[in-house]
Amino acid sequence: MSAIDPDQVHDVETEKPLVSLRAADIAVALLFLVTSAIVIVDSVRLGFDWRPNEGPAPGYFPFYIAVTMAIASLINLARALPRPEGEEAKPMTSVPGFLRMCAIFVPAVIFVFAISWIGIYVSSAIYIAAFMVVVGKFPLWKALAVALGVAGISFAMFEIWFLVPLPKGPLEAAFGF
């Protein structure tokens, strides 16, 4: 069963653009440059050299990964900055497209915060069921079956078979876990 209705799919080229592709490229490149700088500074603090008889210092691998990430970000920034004269900005998304992204992002953020209060298994079951009903238009009974099945299998796999404790909430505590 597909929940995508071709008549409701919007073309970003025909709608009023919210953000241009160039602006997004510049913003992401700058964000990665700042992140790289933070990691590089901390790696220097920890030490990023190779120590005889010890091997790499704690900041060795993060330093070189951050330098690589910074170089890639500079390349992306250099490609995004020049704007050929007369070229119209290509849209990245429109207002309806941004709202569709928020419809996915906001519940994901709520899911992450809910983990600390009700545990990962209950949060996952609610998240999966809600998406199946709201986005996928599945019947409630199918959504509940899949959500509870995934949560149950995940619980068995991590808590019982692999002995990896994940965040649990009051429901699991009521069952003695």
Long-range contacts (C-beta under 8 A, 24 or more apart in sequence): 1-136, 1-137, 1-138, 3-135, 3-136, 3-137, 10-94, 10-96, 10-97, 12-91, 12-92, 12-93, 12-94, 12-97, 13-91, 15-91, 15-94, 15-95, 15-96, 15-97, 16-94, 16-95, 17-89, 17-91, 17-92, 17-93, 17-94, 18-91, 18-92, 18-93, 18-94, 18-95, 18-97, 18-98, 19-91, 19-92, 19-93, 19-98, 20-89, 20-90, 20-91, 20-92, 21-89, 21-90, 21-91, 21-92, 22-80, 22-83, 22-89, 22-90, 23-89, 23-92, 24-92, 25-76, 25-77, 25-79, 25-80, 26-77, 26-80, 26-81, 28-76, 29-73, 29-74, 29-76, 29-77, 29-80, 30-73, 30-77, 32-69, 32-70, 32-72, 32-73, 32-76, 33-70, 33-73, 33-74, 33-77, 35-66, 35-69, 36-66, 36-67, 36-69, 36-70, 36-73, 37-66, 37-70, 39-63, 39-65, 39-66, 39-69, 40-66, 40-67, 40-70, 103-135, 107-131, 115-167, 116-167, 117-169, 118-169, 118-170, 118-171, 119-166, 119-167, 119-168, 119-169, 119-170, 119-171, 119-172, 120-154, 120-166, 120-167, 120-168, 121-151, 121-154, 121-155, 121-166, 121-168, 121-169, 121-171, 121-172, 122-151, 122-169, 122-171, 122-172, 123-169, 124-150, 124-151, 124-154, 125-150, 125-151
